[in-house]
Amino acid sequence: MKFGKVEDVSKVDFTLPPIHADTFQVLERYPIDEDFGVYVGGARWAKQELKGFFPPKTKDELTYYSTQFNSIEMNGTFYRSPTKEQVITWKNKTPDDFMFFPKISQSISHYGRLLNVKEKLTAFLDAVTMFEEKLGMTFLQMHDNYKPKDFDRLAEFVQNFPNGYPLAIEIRNEEWFEDQTIFNQYVQLLENNHITNIIVDTPGRRDILHMRLTTPDLFVRFVSAYSPIDYTRLDEWIERIKELKNAGLKNVYFFIHQGLTGKEELYATYFVEQLNKELGINIRVPKVYRENLLF
């Protein structure tokens, strides 16, 4: 993810803001449930994005990826809406506990800008439905230049989104966050329609780190700074997750955007190890293939 990257991360204040007070009010509205789901993944499973992650001669990247992670943020579906057959193939390559989080096609969000997209959306949802119990949540990412002047269009899309499909939304343009009245209007729209508000933690755009939940699901897209500071950032997220869990959080969907050029450690390895320790859970720990680190 190039969005929000900076040349010098030493100049960035990576401190997480406190959880917004309204988030706790949202969590109070949902019944207490002992089930707590934690899903950590990357953005893609391709070798060119994760050099050194796969053992030599890996024949099927998704099959191997799913032995390491328990979920995937599917950016590939943004560029090309999948067919039902493709979705079934992906589903059958993964373990029973694996979850897919497909990104809604850019033909809907960026090119269509939510106008006259019903047919395309129906085709997209019909396809991803084939993930069945492995469908985590679809998510919509709006273009950087999609502004609050088109709020009514977004509201119509949200209010008419088909029931039965979990949805999360990410807005990016600065104007949504500069005016608190506008942002509150947006958040209320999501709350009223049980839509998850995505949090993006990226070095160059600290304004979108809003800490406002609209459902009992925490959906975070974390962009690596490619620096040891990422360990500190992830530690802080673990403390926030513990705080939210105590307040009634039901699910964590956390996707780490980190490309690998060949010999690095995955920050996700450290993150999942610490999550397992601090939360008393046991999700599988992703690791770079050891032999690739020896040469």
Secondary structure, DSSP 8 states (H G I E B T S, - for coil): --TT--S-GGG---------HHHHHHHHTS---S--EEEEEES---TTTEETTS-TT-S-HHHHHHHH-SEEEETHHHHS---HHHHHHHHHTS-TT-EEEEB--HHHHTSSTTSS-HHHHHHHHHHHGGGGGGB--EEEE--TT--GGGHHHHHHHHHTS-TT--EEEE---THHHH-HHHHHHHHHHHHHTT-EE-EEE-TT-GGG-----SSSEEEEEEE--SSTHHHHHHHHHHHHHHHHHHHT--EEEEEEE--EESS---HHHHHHHHHHHHHT---------GGGG--
